């Protein structure tokens, strides 16, 4: 193929898309839905993974007391904790504070607590651990040291939860690969049939081109470009819709739910480029399959 033919091939592809715009519009719309599902899955996975990593850097630890500690005892424990690197004291929660917090969480059902003769909730000391400064052994060292204090009943920290969550993320990765494969096969099927329809609608023109000496490759190239454009449009529409949904969602989260501290990220630039490239490849491969069946070369 000479480079001088490229403008001709592009014009032919664009003309074919315009002349069969209804078929291509349906194909692009259906592809966009398939790509949108896959892109949304990637966006959710990225945010879950991001939150997991962020929580992994800052672990939380709760120290529960057998009884309400005296102020001097609590101050001694806090002073000792500050000797450990990466430890930040978040605050002390008394038994009354814990009960009040539980009442707020129960809302209209808070009356269920009125029958309690005494407050069964323990007082606790909330701690934040920075793994970057303290290392991976810090939570275990603190837990062992604190549980050796008589007044301390139990120590819990978020390490086990993070490990379980990361195991779930590994399972989600496998599900994502299977789902992605199925969705790309669906997009491939859509493009293959769309290009096949346009080929049959132009079969008389193709036969004339072949009679006057046009090679199979010369005839195929506009269709390959057409399929690539269709794949690119489907991928682009999916990303635009996903971005609009993302903007609406984070607005509702910030203004209605009030989780302003919840950092929701959109797809990074490299992911966007990769998804667009994959959509073009799917379009190109789909066109190749449909052309191969038609020309039987």
N, C-alpha and C positions, 0 to 999 in steps of 0.2 A: 504494500500500500504506500503510495507516495503521499507526502505530507500535503500536497496541493489538493488532494481529494477530501481532506478532513472537513473543510467548510461545507462541501457538498453533502457529506454523510450526516453532519449535524443538522443541516437544513432539511434533509429528507426525514430524519428522525423527528424533528420538531413538527414538520408538516404532517407526518403520520399521527403524532400525538393529538394534534389539533383536529384532524379529520375524523379521528376516532375518540374524541374527547370524552364522550359519555362512558365508553368501555374503560378508558384509562382512569376516569374520575372514580368509577366504582372500584377499580383495582387498587388505586392509591388509597382510597378510603378504607378498604378492607385491610390492606397492608398496614396502614397507620394504626389500626386497632391492635393488630398482632404485635407490632413494634412497641406500641404504647404499654401493653401489658408487660412485655419484657423489660422495657426501660423503667417502668414503675417498680418492678421487682428489684432491679439493680439499685434504684434510688433508696428504697426501703432498706435493702441489705447494707448499703454504704453507711446510712445513718445509724443503724443498729451496731455495726462494727465500730463506727466512730465513737458512739456513746460508750461501748464496751471498753475501748482503749482509754477514753478519758476517765471512766470510773476506775479503770485498772491503775491509773497513775495516782489517783487520790482515793485511798481506801478509807472506809469509815469503820470505827470500832465503838461498840457500846459496852460500858462496864456497869453491870447491875449489882446493886448492894443488897445485902440480907435485910438491912434496916436503914432508916434514914441516917446518913452519916453526920457527925458533928462537923461544924465548919472547920475546926482546926485539923481534923483528920482528912477532910477533903482537900484542904490547902497543902498538906504534906504529900498527898498522892499526886496532886497537880504539879508540885515542884519536882517530884521524882520523875514524872513523865517527861518534863521539859528537858531533862538531861539526854533523852533519846533524840537522835537527829531526825528531822522530818516530822515531828509530832506537833500538832496544833490542837489546843483545847477548844472545842466548839462551844461547850456549855454544860451546865449541870441541870438536870431535870428532876425536880422533887416528886414525891408521890402525888401531891396535890396537882402539880403541873401536868403529870402524866394522866391523871384522871380527867382534868379539864380538857386536855387534848383529845382524849377518847370520847368525851361527850360531844365535842365539836364534830368529830368524824361520824358519830352515830346520828347526829342531827335530830330529826323528829323522834327517833327511837331511843334517845338518851334517857327517857324515863325508866328504861329497863334497869338502869344502874341504881335507881333510888332504893331498891330493896336490899342493897348490900349493907351489912352491918359495919364493915370496915373496908378500907381501901386495900385491895389485893395487889395493886400495881407496884412494882419496885421503883425506887429512885435509881437514876442512872447518870453516868458521866459520858458525854459524847465526845469522841476524839476523831480527828482527821489525820491520816498518815500519808505522807508523800513518799512513794516508792522510789522516786528519782534520788532522794537524799538518803533514805534509810536502807534501801536495798530490799530484796525479796524476803530476807530472814527477819526483818523488823516486826511484822505482825505476830509471828510465832514467839519471838523473844518477849514482846510486850504481854501477850496473852499468858505466857508461863509466869512472868513476874507478877502480874496483877492477880492471877488466881491464887498466888501464894499469900495474899493479904487476907486476914481473917474476915474482915467485913465485906469482902467481895464475894458475891454468890456465883456469878457467871460472867464470862467475857465472850462476846460475839463480834465477828468482823466479816466484811463483805467478800473476802477472798474466795470462799467456797461458792458463793452465788455467782461470782464472775467466772469461775472455772466451769460451772454447770452451764452458764450462758454461752461460753465459748464453745462448749461441746455441741450445744444446739445450733450455733452458727455454722459449725462444720456440716451438720446435717442439712442446714438451709442451703449451703453452697452446692451440695449434691442435687438437691431439689431444683435449684436455680439452673444448673447445667442441663438437667433433663427438660425442664420447662422451656429453657432457651432453645434447645435443639428442636423441640416440637413446634415452637412458634416460628422459628426460621424455616422449618420444613413447610409450615402453612403459608408463609410469605413466598417461598419458592414455588409452591403449587399455584398460588394466585398469579404470580408473574408469568409462569409457564403458560397458563391458560389464557391470560390476557394477550400475550404476544402471539399465541397460536391463533386467536381470533383475528388479530390484525393481519397476520400472514394470509389466512384464508380469504379475508376481505380484499387482499391485494394480489391474489394468486395469478390473475390475468396479467397484471403489470409485471410481476416477477417472471412469468413465462416469456413475455416480450423481451425483457432485459436479457434473459438467457439466450434467446434466439438471435439477438444482435451481437452476441459474443461476451456478455458480462459473465465474469467468473462467479462461482458460488460465494467466495469470500467477499466480492464486491457487493453482492446482494445482501449478505448477512450483516455486514458492519452497521448499517443504519438501524437494524433491529436490535443489535447488541447495545448500541448507544441508547436506543429507546428504552430498553429494559433497565439499563443503568440509571437513566434519568428517572424512570418510574420508581425504582428502589430508593433513590436519593430523596425524591419528593415524599414518599411514604415515611421514610425515616425522619425527615425534617418536620413533617406535620406532627408526627408522634412526639418529637422533642418539644415543639412549640406548645402543644396541648399539655404535656407534662409540666412545662414551666409555668403555664397559666394556673394549673391546679396547685402547683407548689406555692405560687404567690398568694393564691386565695387561702390556702391552708395555713401558711405561717402568719397571715394577717389575722385569721380567726384565732389562732393559738395565742398570739400576742395580745389581741384586744379583748377577746371574749373569755378564753380559758385563763389567760393571765400567766402562762408559763413563759415569760420573757427570757428566763434563764436557760430554757431548753433550746440549744443551738441546733437548728435544722439546716443541713447543708444541701445544696443542689449538686448535680453531677459535675465533677471537675472537667476542665477543658479537654484533657486527654481522653476521658471517657466519651465525651460528645463526639470528638473526632473519630474515635474508634467505632462508635455506633453508626455514624454516618458512612464510614468506610465499609462496614459490614453490610449496611443496607444497599450500597452500590454493588458490592460483590454478590449479594443475593440476587439483585436484579440482573446482573451480567450472567450469572450461572443459570438462572431461570430462562433467560433468553437463549442461551446456548443449548439447553435441553430441548426447548420447543423447536428451535431451528434444526437441531440434529434429527428430530423425529420427522420433520417436514421434508428436509432435503435428503435424508438417509445417506449421508456422505460418510 
